[in-house]
């Protein structure tokens, strides 16, 4: 006999939000979850279940619960039946007084560390070595719910602004950024690279959809071993056509940040509370020219300018400090970076071609975004490539797009893990990377 699927299957178990939404007081419910911890008080034991929405307090009572507590292990998954009762000291303000327990699965070994502790009792290295287990900790899990909120904010806001989501290849013949920091691989007996950014593709797609975005991994073969660098990270990229100025891109990013902070406040209040987060103020974000920012920091903090073409990490931190002290700003746009330090496709400032119409966004002194206006004129692009002593080999398809007409456009890339790290107040980007890839780590 043929059976048919007709949609999502209903379950007779209830979730935390369902209990909170209706009057279940005194009613019998079925719940499921993983045993987060067991607190045995003698005649009574608290069995705390970990569910997708948080922790659920269940009460085991000798003689009333049809089960032997000795047979229940931490990390077992169970289905249970019990009566809902208000209890203001319990998470979410209620508990389930258990009548029956059915074990669905049992762990084969004891936990490597106490994940039920409020703060994980491990070093970051131990945490990362046992990542999938460590993430069961309530606070660790909350970090990645916040990260979900950031990506959701990015997607939802850009959909509202008329952007089309695209998915570009991560294996290519040539990189958009060039340089030596590339992971090279063999692709069916041909040389290939892992992409450092979706730059070429998203520019090409501006000629198709006007406004495009992508959330995807990018790869940097930099031999860094710092708290701010990863060799694979998630980039939130967008590119938009028909801009009047590169400030349109900064304005769009400001809109995204405002939208996302409101979303986090509304839908992720529980996680914000768990992590003790005060969200940054994004009502208005100051902008400052690159050369002026260097000058202001040098004067205020009595610091010598050593590299006129780029910002050193210490300078970025001081620029963040300066704008926090002077304007109580958490973010600052640094604009007009020198041409020397920007890719060939960056639009130069017509007023002074040693600078570009580009920017970085610093959040508490850490660069989380790089963006700007791109060259859209075919001849200008060829001229810039020649001026840099570059070859057009491998860029024919990219350049062909400009040959057949492109609108003024620009865009940006945001480092998701860095942005999350700064929102939650961590100082190591690995804390906000599910499974980090760095100089020494290829597992788990």
SEVEX-621713 format. One record per residue (C-alpha): x, y, z; residue number from 1. Coordinates in steps of 0.001 Angstrom, whole numbers, plus 500000, padded with zeros to 6 digits. Layout:
# SEVEX-621713
+--------+--------+--------+------+
!     xx !     yy !     zz ! voro !
+--------+--------+--------+------+
!      X !      Y !      Z !  NUM !
...
+--------+--------+--------+------+
END
This chain:
# SEVEX-621713
+--------+--------+--------+------+
!     xx !     yy !     zz ! voro !
+--------+--------+--------+------+
! 500000 ! 500000 ! 500000 !    1 !
! 501357 ! 503445 ! 499022 !    2 !
! 501701 ! 506004 ! 501810 !    3 !
! 501895 ! 509754 ! 501240 !    4 !
! 503604 ! 512566 ! 503091 !    5 !
! 501196 ! 515482 ! 503534 !    6 !
! 503313 ! 517966 ! 505459 !    7 !
! 504998 ! 518417 ! 508831 !    8 !
! 504082 ! 515600 ! 511222 !    9 !
! 502338 ! 516702 ! 514408 !   10 !
! 503838 ! 515566 ! 517724 !   11 !
! 502178 ! 514951 ! 521035 !   12 !
! 505120 ! 516500 ! 522933 !   13 !
! 505010 ! 520209 ! 523772 !   14 !
! 507725 ! 522889 ! 523672 !   15 !
! 508560 ! 525535 ! 526289 !   16 !
! 506995 ! 528341 ! 524199 !   17 !
! 503720 ! 526398 ! 523860 !   18 !
! 503472 ! 525962 ! 527637 !   19 !
! 504179 ! 529688 ! 528108 !   20 !
! 501634 ! 530679 ! 525443 !   21 !
! 498659 ! 528714 ! 526854 !   22 !
! 497244 ! 527946 ! 530266 !   23 !
! 498745 ! 524531 ! 531027 !   24 !
! 498685 ! 524963 ! 534824 !   25 !
! 497691 ! 521663 ! 536450 !   26 !
! 497530 ! 519859 ! 533099 !   27 !
! 499465 ! 516747 ! 532079 !   28 !
! 501958 ! 517220 ! 529213 !   29 !
! 504538 ! 515142 ! 527346 !   30 !
! 507979 ! 516698 ! 526946 !   31 !
! 511316 ! 515549 ! 525555 !   32 !
! 514920 ! 516706 ! 525881 !   33 !
! 518454 ! 515853 ! 526965 !   34 !
! 519277 ! 515489 ! 530667 !   35 !
! 521388 ! 518592 ! 531278 !   36 !
! 521925 ! 517904 ! 534969 !   37 !
! 520371 ! 515957 ! 537878 !   38 !
! 520222 ! 517519 ! 541351 !   39 !
! 519328 ! 514725 ! 543788 !   40 !
! 517833 ! 516030 ! 547048 !   41 !
! 516803 ! 512642 ! 548495 !   42 !
! 513047 ! 512102 ! 548153 !   43 !
! 512970 ! 514705 ! 545395 !   44 !
! 515353 ! 515330 ! 542473 !   45 !
! 515463 ! 518144 ! 539954 !   46 !
! 515969 ! 516800 ! 536436 !   47 !
! 516894 ! 519720 ! 534196 !   48 !
! 516221 ! 519079 ! 530525 !   49 !
! 518020 ! 520909 ! 527738 !   50 !
! 515726 ! 521753 ! 524843 !   51 !
! 516148 ! 523901 ! 521758 !   52 !
! 514424 ! 526834 ! 523479 !   53 !
! 516334 ! 526602 ! 526760 !   54 !
! 516227 ! 524702 ! 530042 !   55 !
! 513142 ! 522973 ! 531436 !   56 !
! 512962 ! 522099 ! 535133 !   57 !
! 511344 ! 518740 ! 535880 !   58 !
! 510731 ! 517344 ! 539374 !   59 !
! 511276 ! 513656 ! 540126 !   60 !
! 509441 ! 512442 ! 543267 !   61 !
! 509993 ! 509064 ! 544893 !   62 !
! 506794 ! 507012 ! 544747 !   63 !
! 505104 ! 509430 ! 542313 !   64 !
! 507409 ! 509062 ! 539306 !   65 !
! 507276 ! 505617 ! 537703 !   66 !
! 511032 ! 505238 ! 537239 !   67 !
! 514185 ! 504463 ! 539224 !   68 !
! 516328 ! 507615 ! 539434 !   69 !
! 519489 ! 505462 ! 539504 !   70 !
! 518745 ! 504480 ! 535894 !   71 !
! 518815 ! 508100 ! 534697 !   72 !
! 522143 ! 509457 ! 533453 !   73 !
! 523303 ! 512940 ! 532580 !   74 !
! 523283 ! 513404 ! 528747 !   75 !
! 520586 ! 510733 ! 528254 !   76 !
! 517723 ! 511847 ! 526017 !   77 !
! 514254 ! 511192 ! 527372 !   78 !
! 510553 ! 511587 ! 526796 !   79 !
! 508577 ! 512270 ! 529949 !   80 !
! 505054 ! 512899 ! 531161 !   81 !
! 504119 ! 515168 ! 534015 !   82 !
! 501940 ! 517945 ! 535413 !   83 !
! 502760 ! 521629 ! 534761 !   84 !
! 503033 ! 523740 ! 537896 !   85 !
! 504003 ! 527397 ! 538378 !   86 !
! 507386 ! 527892 ! 540071 !   87 !
! 508886 ! 531357 ! 539866 !   88 !
! 512385 ! 530089 ! 540804 !   89 !
! 512454 ! 527703 ! 537819 !   90 !
! 513664 ! 528779 ! 534361 !   91 !
! 510665 ! 530287 ! 532497 !   92 !
! 508615 ! 530337 ! 535749 !   93 !
! 507217 ! 526784 ! 535676 !   94 !
! 508232 ! 523166 ! 536228 !   95 !
! 506914 ! 519748 ! 535180 !   96 !
! 506226 ! 517294 ! 538051 !   97 !
! 507125 ! 513950 ! 536488 !   98 !
! 504841 ! 510915 ! 536511 !   99 !
! 506617 ! 508825 ! 533844 !  100 !
! 510037 ! 508765 ! 532137 !  101 !
! 510999 ! 506897 ! 528972 !  102 !
! 514719 ! 506810 ! 528042 !  103 !
! 515262 ! 507342 ! 524315 !  104 !
! 519065 ! 507036 ! 524311 !  105 !
! 521902 ! 506719 ! 526822 !  106 !
! 525463 ! 508058 ! 526735 !  107 !
! 528229 ! 505463 ! 526374 !  108 !
! 530656 ! 507444 ! 528566 !  109 !
! 530552 ! 510195 ! 531203 !  110 !
! 530839 ! 513816 ! 530042 !  111 !
! 534442 ! 515108 ! 529613 !  112 !
! 533566 ! 518206 ! 531688 !  113 !
! 530568 ! 519742 ! 533448 !  114 !
! 528630 ! 521451 ! 530679 !  115 !
! 525879 ! 522375 ! 533152 !  116 !
! 528183 ! 524905 ! 534878 !  117 !
! 527236 ! 528502 ! 534123 !  118 !
! 530726 ! 529205 ! 532762 !  119 !
! 532527 ! 526298 ! 531133 !  120 !
! 535346 ! 525059 ! 533393 !  121 !
! 537767 ! 524625 ! 530473 !  122 !
! 540414 ! 526488 ! 528507 !  123 !
! 539507 ! 527665 ! 525001 !  124 !
! 541728 ! 524917 ! 523528 !  125 !
! 539909 ! 522169 ! 525481 !  126 !
! 536607 ! 523745 ! 524514 !  127 !
! 537576 ! 523662 ! 520811 !  128 !
! 538934 ! 520102 ! 521033 !  129 !
! 535519 ! 518994 ! 522366 !  130 !
! 533531 ! 521616 ! 520481 !  131 !
! 530262 ! 519776 ! 519812 !  132 !
! 530010 ! 518842 ! 523514 !  133 !
! 531125 ! 522254 ! 524827 !  134 !
! 528424 ! 523947 ! 522722 !  135 !
! 525759 ! 522183 ! 524804 !  136 !
! 526613 ! 524646 ! 527568 !  137 !
! 523858 ! 527268 ! 527859 !  138 !
! 526164 ! 530299 ! 527498 !  139 !
! 528202 ! 528793 ! 524654 !  140 !
! 524995 ! 527984 ! 522803 !  141 !
! 523645 ! 531509 ! 523317 !  142 !
! 526622 ! 533008 ! 521418 !  143 !
! 525589 ! 531187 ! 518266 !  144 !
! 521948 ! 532112 ! 518657 !  145 !
! 523139 ! 535749 ! 518641 !  146 !
! 525173 ! 534950 ! 515515 !  147 !
! 522046 ! 533509 ! 513916 !  148 !
! 520256 ! 536783 ! 514722 !  149 !
! 522991 ! 538788 ! 512955 !  150 !
! 522723 ! 536695 ! 509764 !  151 !
! 518933 ! 536808 ! 509944 !  152 !
! 519063 ! 540592 ! 510326 !  153 !
! 521390 ! 540873 ! 507308 !  154 !
! 519186 ! 538677 ! 505131 !  155 !
! 515817 ! 540098 ! 506153 !  156 !
! 516936 ! 543731 ! 505928 !  157 !
! 518473 ! 543310 ! 502474 !  158 !
! 515428 ! 541416 ! 501166 !  159 !
! 513350 ! 544418 ! 502298 !  160 !
! 515756 ! 546731 ! 500424 !  161 !
! 515297 ! 544853 ! 497135 !  162 !
! 518462 ! 542736 ! 497150 !  163 !
! 518630 ! 539271 ! 495544 !  164 !
! 520474 ! 536507 ! 497393 !  165 !
! 523134 ! 534764 ! 495281 !  166 !
! 525485 ! 531786 ! 495747 !  167 !
! 528875 ! 532046 ! 494073 !  168 !
! 531594 ! 529379 ! 493614 !  169 !
! 534355 ! 529060 ! 496177 !  170 !
! 536777 ! 527273 ! 493822 !  171 !
! 538201 ! 529441 ! 491052 !  172 !
! 541038 ! 529833 ! 488580 !  173 !
! 542052 ! 533247 ! 489919 !  174 !
! 541344 ! 535289 ! 493034 !  175 !
! 539612 ! 538650 ! 493086 !  176 !
! 542128 ! 540053 ! 495549 !  177 !
! 545350 ! 538617 ! 494094 !  178 !
! 548388 ! 538438 ! 496353 !  179 !
! 550119 ! 535502 ! 497956 !  180 !
! 547529 ! 534669 ! 500623 !  181 !
! 545795 ! 531960 ! 498609 !  182 !
! 545046 ! 528314 ! 499247 !  183 !
! 546102 ! 526615 ! 496029 !  184 !
! 544741 ! 523249 ! 494973 !  185 !
! 544721 ! 520890 ! 492026 !  186 !
! 541448 ! 520835 ! 490140 !  187 !
! 541447 ! 517844 ! 487754 !  188 !
! 545119 ! 518425 ! 486857 !  189 !
! 544666 ! 522207 ! 486623 !  190 !
! 545745 ! 524791 ! 489188 !  191 !
! 542906 ! 526391 ! 491167 !  192 !
! 542446 ! 528526 ! 494287 !  193 !
! 539948 ! 528849 ! 497126 !  194 !
! 538266 ! 532240 ! 496832 !  195 !
! 539289 ! 535055 ! 499192 !  196 !
! 536023 ! 536860 ! 498490 !  197 !
! 533059 ! 536724 ! 496092 !  198 !
! 534121 ! 540143 ! 494751 !  199 !
! 534259 ! 539446 ! 490978 !  200 !
! 531031 ! 537456 ! 491011 !  201 !
! 528983 ! 539913 ! 493019 !  202 !
! 530116 ! 542776 ! 490751 !  203 !
! 529129 ! 540716 ! 487691 !  204 !
! 525714 ! 540095 ! 489266 !  205 !
! 525093 ! 543832 ! 489793 !  206 !
! 524787 ! 543892 ! 485991 !  207 !
! 521992 ! 541316 ! 486343 !  208 !
! 520006 ! 542131 ! 489512 !  209 !
! 521247 ! 545654 ! 490500 !  210 !
! 521439 ! 544648 ! 494169 !  211 !
! 522857 ! 541323 ! 495392 !  212 !
! 524084 ! 539741 ! 498622 !  213 !
! 525640 ! 536518 ! 499863 !  214 !
! 526498 ! 534915 ! 503203 !  215 !
! 529221 ! 532344 ! 502607 !  216 !
! 532711 ! 531164 ! 503601 !  217 !
! 535867 ! 532885 ! 502336 !  218 !
! 539430 ! 531636 ! 502630 !  219 !
! 542633 ! 533486 ! 503550 !  220 !
! 545968 ! 531624 ! 503581 !  221 !
! 547523 ! 534129 ! 505986 !  222 !
! 550007 ! 532693 ! 508456 !  223 !
! 548475 ! 534698 ! 511283 !  224 !
! 548141 ! 533397 ! 514780 !  225 !
! 546195 ! 536206 ! 516405 !  226 !
! 542933 ! 536574 ! 518307 !  227 !
! 541319 ! 538372 ! 515344 !  228 !
! 542249 ! 536196 ! 512335 !  229 !
! 540831 ! 532968 ! 510897 !  230 !
! 541785 ! 531107 ! 507725 !  231 !
! 538145 ! 530378 ! 506901 !  232 !
! 535420 ! 532746 ! 507994 !  233 !
! 531897 ! 533714 ! 507004 !  234 !
! 531589 ! 536910 ! 505005 !  235 !
! 528363 ! 538891 ! 504773 !  236 !
! 528715 ! 540512 ! 501342 !  237 !
! 526541 ! 542866 ! 499370 !  238 !
! 526967 ! 544871 ! 496177 !  239 !
! 524593 ! 547551 ! 494909 !  240 !
! 524251 ! 549433 ! 491629 !  241 !
! 523067 ! 552948 ! 490725 !  242 !
! 524756 ! 554559 ! 493725 !  243 !
! 525335 ! 558334 ! 493866 !  244 !
! 528352 ! 557973 ! 496131 !  245 !
! 530181 ! 555400 ! 498247 !  246 !
! 528366 ! 556940 ! 501235 !  247 !
! 525219 ! 555116 ! 499981 !  248 !
! 526948 ! 551848 ! 500945 !  249 !
! 527821 ! 553148 ! 504423 !  250 !
! 524213 ! 554290 ! 504849 !  251 !
! 522939 ! 550822 ! 503833 !  252 !
! 525241 ! 549171 ! 506373 !  253 !
! 524049 ! 551575 ! 509071 !  254 !
! 520466 ! 550567 ! 508218 !  255 !
! 521403 ! 546883 ! 508509 !  256 !
! 522966 ! 547454 ! 511948 !  257 !
! 519915 ! 549389 ! 513182 !  258 !
! 517544 ! 546687 ! 511916 !  259 !
! 519656 ! 543893 ! 513438 !  260 !
! 519994 ! 545479 ! 516887 !  261 !
! 516192 ! 545864 ! 517036 !  262 !
! 515769 ! 542232 ! 515951 !  263 !
! 518213 ! 541000 ! 518621 !  264 !
! 516415 ! 543068 ! 521256 !  265 !
! 513019 ! 541644 ! 520241 !  266 !
! 513695 ! 537974 ! 519381 !  267 !
! 516937 ! 537205 ! 521233 !  268 !
! 516271 ! 538890 ! 524587 !  269 !
! 516806 ! 535591 ! 526438 !  270 !
! 520281 ! 535113 ! 524930 !  271 !
! 521228 ! 538757 ! 525526 !  272 !
! 520279 ! 538279 ! 529186 !  273 !
! 522225 ! 534986 ! 529515 !  274 !
! 525349 ! 536669 ! 528127 !  275 !
! 524807 ! 539985 ! 529946 !  276 !
! 524980 ! 541982 ! 526713 !  277 !
! 524236 ! 545671 ! 526303 !  278 !
! 523739 ! 546257 ! 522590 !  279 !
! 525762 ! 549053 ! 520947 !  280 !
! 524158 ! 552343 ! 519965 !  281 !
! 523720 ! 552556 ! 516179 !  282 !
! 521381 ! 555571 ! 515906 !  283 !
! 524142 ! 557452 ! 514098 !  284 !
! 527683 ! 556429 ! 513196 !  285 !
! 530467 ! 559030 ! 512815 !  286 !
! 532691 ! 559073 ! 509713 !  287 !
! 536287 ! 560280 ! 509537 !  288 !
! 538860 ! 560383 ! 506752 !  289 !
! 541757 ! 557919 ! 507031 !  290 !
! 544438 ! 560658 ! 507165 !  291 !
! 542461 ! 562707 ! 509708 !  292 !
! 541866 ! 559657 ! 511919 !  293 !
! 545616 ! 558952 ! 512009 !  294 !
! 546314 ! 562588 ! 512861 !  295 !
! 543675 ! 562788 ! 515633 !  296 !
! 545002 ! 559624 ! 517311 !  297 !
! 548648 ! 560736 ! 516980 !  298 !
! 547836 ! 564074 ! 518662 !  299 !
! 545511 ! 562863 ! 521416 !  300 !
! 547526 ! 559794 ! 522443 !  301 !
! 550980 ! 561181 ! 521639 !  302 !
! 551682 ! 558471 ! 519089 !  303 !
! 554036 ! 558643 ! 516124 !  304 !
! 552584 ! 557812 ! 512670 !  305 !
! 554716 ! 554945 ! 511392 !  306 !
! 552784 ! 553618 ! 508369 !  307 !
! 551089 ! 556361 ! 506296 !  308 !
! 549330 ! 553845 ! 503999 !  309 !
! 547528 ! 551560 ! 506418 !  310 !
! 546141 ! 551375 ! 509950 !  311 !
! 548004 ! 549256 ! 512478 !  312 !
! 545846 ! 547216 ! 514900 !  313 !
! 546899 ! 549534 ! 517741 !  314 !
! 545813 ! 552575 ! 515704 !  315 !
! 542432 ! 550989 ! 514988 !  316 !
! 541985 ! 550389 ! 518721 !  317 !
! 542894 ! 554015 ! 519490 !  318 !
! 540536 ! 555355 ! 516810 !  319 !
! 537774 ! 553315 ! 518482 !  320 !
! 538795 ! 554741 ! 521869 !  321 !
! 538915 ! 558295 ! 520497 !  322 !
! 535364 ! 558182 ! 519077 !  323 !
! 534025 ! 556492 ! 522213 !  324 !
! 535555 ! 559224 ! 524400 !  325 !
! 534638 ! 562161 ! 522156 !  326 !
! 531224 ! 561076 ! 520796 !  327 !
! 530239 ! 557995 ! 522855 !  328 !
! 530235 ! 556081 ! 519536 !  329 !
! 530669 ! 552307 ! 519412 !  330 !
! 531199 ! 552283 ! 515630 !  331 !
! 533158 ! 554586 ! 513319 !  332 !
! 533521 ! 554639 ! 509526 !  333 !
! 537088 ! 555407 ! 508426 !  334 !
! 536975 ! 556627 ! 504803 !  335 !
! 539338 ! 557436 ! 501900 !  336 !
! 541951 ! 554714 ! 502321 !  337 !
! 545128 ! 555180 ! 500235 !  338 !
! 544996 ! 553664 ! 496711 !  339 !
! 548237 ! 551839 ! 497419 !  340 !
! 546462 ! 549621 ! 499991 !  341 !
! 543221 ! 548999 ! 498103 !  342 !
! 542571 ! 546506 ! 495251 !  343 !
! 542773 ! 547594 ! 491586 !  344 !
! 538963 ! 547775 ! 491247 !  345 !
! 538638 ! 550438 ! 493995 !  346 !
! 537416 ! 553797 ! 492647 !  347 !
! 539955 ! 556566 ! 493206 !  348 !
! 538891 ! 559887 ! 494657 !  349 !
! 538682 ! 562323 ! 491703 !  350 !
! 539742 ! 565112 ! 494095 !  351 !
! 542980 ! 563272 ! 494987 !  352 !
! 543808 ! 559980 ! 493270 !  353 !
! 546229 ! 558903 ! 496008 !  354 !
! 543060 ! 558091 ! 498003 !  355 !
! 540055 ! 555870 ! 497203 !  356 !
! 536316 ! 556195 ! 497699 !  357 !
! 536435 ! 553362 ! 500186 !  358 !
! 535972 ! 552731 ! 503900 !  359 !
! 536400 ! 550368 ! 506823 !  360 !
! 533914 ! 550118 ! 509686 !  361 !
! 535539 ! 549808 ! 513102 !  362 !
! 533562 ! 548410 ! 516048 !  363 !
! 535205 ! 549114 ! 519404 !  364 !
! 538485 ! 549554 ! 517550 !  365 !
! 538364 ! 546394 ! 515415 !  366 !
! 537840 ! 546415 ! 511654 !  367 !
! 534716 ! 544379 ! 510886 !  368 !
! 533916 ! 545697 ! 507387 !  369 !
! 535772 ! 546761 ! 504259 !  370 !
! 533870 ! 548385 ! 501416 !  371 !
! 533701 ! 551151 ! 498867 !  372 !
! 532825 ! 552255 ! 495359 !  373 !
! 534200 ! 550176 ! 492459 !  374 !
! 535448 ! 551301 ! 489061 !  375 !
! 532600 ! 550692 ! 486604 !  376 !
! 534246 ! 552078 ! 483444 !  377 !
! 535959 ! 549447 ! 481261 !  378 !
! 538819 ! 551657 ! 479995 !  379 !
! 539491 ! 552995 ! 483485 !  380 !
! 539751 ! 549427 ! 484806 !  381 !
! 542234 ! 548427 ! 482071 !  382 !
! 544264 ! 551558 ! 482773 !  383 !
! 544432 ! 550765 ! 486506 !  384 !
! 545455 ! 547143 ! 485825 !  385 !
! 548239 ! 548348 ! 483521 !  386 !
! 549361 ! 551020 ! 486000 !  387 !
! 549745 ! 548316 ! 488644 !  388 !
! 551802 ! 546105 ! 486334 !  389 !
! 549142 ! 543393 ! 486557 !  390 !
! 548031 ! 540997 ! 483832 !  391 !
! 544434 ! 540535 ! 482666 !  392 !
! 544995 ! 536800 ! 482268 !  393 !
! 542213 ! 534858 ! 484006 !  394 !
! 540086 ! 538025 ! 484350 !  395 !
! 538670 ! 538044 ! 480810 !  396 !
! 535141 ! 537062 ! 481889 !  397 !
! 535105 ! 539601 ! 484717 !  398 !
! 536331 ! 542392 ! 482415 !  399 !
! 533872 ! 541447 ! 479662 !  400 !
! 531019 ! 542472 ! 481969 !  401 !
! 532379 ! 546047 ! 482037 !  402 !
! 532916 ! 546031 ! 478282 !  403 !
! 529146 ! 545673 ! 477895 !  404 !
! 528174 ! 548413 ! 480363 !  405 !
! 527880 ! 548582 ! 484155 !  406 !
! 526162 ! 551102 ! 486458 !  407 !
! 528068 ! 553001 ! 489175 !  408 !
! 528222 ! 550493 ! 492023 !  409 !
! 529886 ! 549504 ! 495259 !  410 !
! 529622 ! 547104 ! 498138 !  411 !
! 531192 ! 545624 ! 501225 !  412 !
! 532129 ! 542488 ! 503135 !  413 !
! 531475 ! 542023 ! 506871 !  414 !
! 533301 ! 539421 ! 508972 !  415 !
! 530457 ! 537598 ! 510742 !  416 !
! 532583 ! 536029 ! 513491 !  417 !
! 534314 ! 539344 ! 514288 !  418 !
! 531019 ! 541225 ! 514430 !  419 !
! 529519 ! 538561 ! 516734 !  420 !
! 532659 ! 538586 ! 518912 !  421 !
! 532385 ! 542340 ! 519437 !  422 !
! 528618 ! 542271 ! 520108 !  423 !
! 529024 ! 539690 ! 522865 !  424 !
! 532206 ! 541248 ! 524270 !  425 !
! 534662 ! 538389 ! 523640 !  426 !
! 538261 ! 539081 ! 522667 !  427 !
! 539051 ! 535958 ! 520620 !  428 !
! 537332 ! 535328 ! 517299 !  429 !
! 537476 ! 531542 ! 517898 !  430 !
! 534901 ! 532005 ! 520690 !  431 !
! 532333 ! 532947 ! 518049 !  432 !
! 533356 ! 530453 ! 515343 !  433 !
! 531539 ! 527120 ! 515449 !  434 !
! 534504 ! 525039 ! 514234 !  435 !
! 537512 ! 527368 ! 513762 !  436 !
! 540130 ! 526867 ! 511068 !  437 !
! 543446 ! 528487 ! 511922 !  438 !
! 547157 ! 527753 ! 511548 !  439 !
! 547025 ! 524709 ! 513791 !  440 !
! 543416 ! 523526 ! 513657 !  441 !
! 541790 ! 521364 ! 511001 !  442 !
! 539575 ! 519415 ! 513417 !  443 !
! 536922 ! 518906 ! 514605 !  444 !
+--------+--------+--------+------+
END
